[in-house]
Amino acid sequence: MSDLWNLSGKTAVVFGLANKRSIAWGIAQRLHEAGARLAICYQNERMKAEAEGLITELVGAEGFQCDVSSDAEIEALFAQLKQRYGKLDVVVHAVAYAPAEDLRGDFLDTSREGFRIAHDVSVYSLIAVTRAAAPLMTEGGSVITLTYFGAEKVVPHYNVMGVAKASLEATVRYLASSAGPMGIRVNAISAGPIKTLAARGVGALGDMLKAHAEKAPLRRNVDQIEVGGAALWLASSLSSAVTGETIYVDCGYNIMGF
């Protein structure tokens, strides 16, 4: 393996593992193949069994519980990570959530609480985990989050999550500017639709997948491992001058007019 891709001696924290369909799982697999030590985080006790069953497949990876909507849990997690690993090199933020009723209804009917929750969990958490990670990224590092084309164009049923993703992409740029002097890069991957646990909350997911496969230049949909490949590039020294960007991994769908 080229040293440019080699993550041996690097430690990566991956947030958002729910099951084998998770984008976080595709990313974790690629980072593991490149030699990174992995700390993989799941949300709560309910998700623990399935998440830890997957984590054991990656030799040397360890599981940690953290609800990123809780500052106390984030603080406790990074205290554990500091004690366990000393320093961090990569943070993967694959977390998003909005109440189902605010995804399936009319956008005009978005509730104040649904708007708050979507932005708290899907956007503010990126700021919170980056702030907690920064003191441990003593040699610089890479922060990677996940977005979607619904941040730029109206996607039926995506509703408040589209607005949250637009906020997330702006947050990436501001964080990149803020963390840049510390040698920390912050980027987003805009993945095409994938049948994840979170995506099942979006109405008409099947129609979305069909439309993407028909219109994308590659005439197919993307999978988690392909997103993982882009994340590996962003985690590696090959992307050392890239920050504040949104990288599309969607088989080219975003370039099409209609």
N, C-alpha and C positions, 0 to 999 in steps of 0.2 A: 504493500500500500504506500502511495506517495505520502511523504510527511505533510504535504499540504492538506490532505484529507484525514490524517491520523489524529485522533482525539485521545490517544493513550495519555494518561496522566491528567486528563481533564475531567471535571465533574459537572454534570448537567442535572438540573432539577426540572422535572416535567410535571406540570399541573394539568389535570383534566382527564385522567384515565378513568373510564367507566366500564368499558368492555372491549372485546377484540375488534369492534367496529370503530372505536374511537380514533380520531386523527392523532391524538396523543400516543396511541399504541403504535401507529405507523412510524411516527417520529422517533419514539423510544427504540424501536427495532433498528432503525438506520443509525442512530447515535451509538447504540450498543455495538453494532457491526464495525463501527469506526474506532472502537476501543474506549469510549467514554465510560466512566463510572456514573451510574444512574441513581438518582433519588426520585422516585415516582410517587406523585401525590394523588390521592383520591379524596372525594369530598367528605364522606361520613361513614359511620359504622355499617350502614345498609349496603354500601358499595364495596366494603372492605374485602369480603370473601372472593368475589369475582376478580377484583383488581389484583389481589395478592396471588391468586391462581395464575394470572398472566405474568406477574412480576417474577415469579420463580422460574419462568422460561428463559429469563435473561440473567445469565450467571453473574453474580456480584451485585445485581441491582437490589435496592432496598425500598420498601414501601413506607409511606408516611401519610397520616391523615391530616387534612387541612381544608377547612371551609374558608375560601378566600373572601367571603363577605364579613368575616370576623377579624378585626385587627389583632385581637388577643391570640387567635389561633395562628395567624401569620407570624406574630412575634415569637410565639412558642416554637413554631416550626423552624424558623431561621436560627434560633438559639440552638436547637438540636443539630441543625446542619453545620453550624459553626463548630460545635463540639465534635461532630462525627468526621467532617471533611476538611475543616480549616478554611479552605477557600473554594470559591465557585467560579465557573467559567461560562456556563450557559444556563439560561432560564427559558423554558418554553411555557407560554401561557396559552393553553388550549381550553379556555373556559368561556362559556356564554350561557345566559339563561334569561328568559322572559316568561311571564305567566301565560299559559296556553290561551286563555280567553283574549289576551291582547295580541296574539298572533293570528287567531282564527277569525276574529271579527273584522269590522270595518275600522280602518286606521283612525277615522274621525272619532271613534268611540274609545280610543286609548285612555285607560284610566291613569290618574295621577300616580297611583301606587305602582301600577305596572311599568310606567315610564321610569320611575325611580329605581325599581328593582332591576330592570334591564340595564340601566346605566351603572348601577352600583356593582352588580356581579360581573357584567361583561366588559366594563370600561375602567371604573375606578380601581378594580382589583389589579389591573396591570400597573398602575401607578404604585399601589401599595406593595406589591411583590418586588417591583424594581427598586423601590426605596429600601426595602429590607435586604435585598440581595447586594446592593451596591457596595456596602462596606466589606463584603466577603469577596468581591471581584477585584482583588488587589492587583491583579495583572491585566486588568481590562476584561472584556467579555462580550457576549452576545445575548441579547434578549429578543425573543421571537414570539409573536402573537399570531392569531388566526382571524382573518376577516373574510368577507364575501362581497360579491359584486352588487348585492342589494344595498351596499353603502352608497353607491353612485347612481343607480337606476332603480326605478320602482319595480319590485318583484312581488307579484300577488301573494298575499298571506304572510309576507315577511314582516310587514308593518313596523312595529316599534323596534324590532331587532335591526332593521335596516338603518334606522336613525342612530341606534346604539353603535353599530359598526362604523358609521360615518364619524361618530365621536371618537371611536377607538383609533381610526386611521389618523385623525388629527392629533390624538394623544401620542401616537407613535412619533410623529414629527416633533412635538414639543419635548417629549422625553429624550429623543435623540439629541436635541440641542442641549438639554440640561445635563445629560449623562456623558456626552461626548468628551468633555475635558478629562473625564476619568478613564477614557479609553473604552467605554462601554457603548456598543452599537445597539440600536433598537430598530427592528424591522417587522413588517407584517407579511404574511403569506395569504393571498386571496385565493382560496381553493374553490374549485367548482363544487357543486352539490354532491354530497356523499351520504349514504344511508347510515348516519350515526344516530345515537340515542337522542341527542339534542335536535337533530334535523327532523326526527319523527314528529316533533311538536309543531312543525310548519305544515300548514294545510297543503294538499295537492303536491306533495313531494314527488310522487310518481310522474306527474305532469312536468314538473321542473326538470327531472332527470331526463325524460324523453326529449324535451325541447333542447336541452344542452347537447345531448348526443346527436341530434339531428342538425343543429346549427353550428356547432363548434368545428373549426377547420379540420381537426383530427377525427371528427365524426364518432366520438365516444366520450365517456365520462372519465374523470380522474379517479384514482384510488388512494388509499391512505399511505401506501408505501411510496408513491410518487410525490406526495406532499412531504413525506419524510426525507426524500432525497433533496428537496429544496431546502428543508430545514438543516440538513447536514451541511450543505453548502454555506448557509448563513452562519452556522456554528463554527465553520472552519476558517482557516487563514486565507482561503481563496477569496473570501468576500470581505477582506480586511478594510477596504475603503468604502464599503456600502453601509449606509445608515439612514434612517428616516424614510425608508422606501416601502412601497407595497409591491410585492412580487407576485405576479399572477401564475397560478398553477391550475389551469382550467381548460386545458386542451385548446386554448385560443379563443374561447367563447367571447371574452371581453372585447375583442377587436372588431366583432361583427356589428354592422348597423342593423340588419334585420335578416 
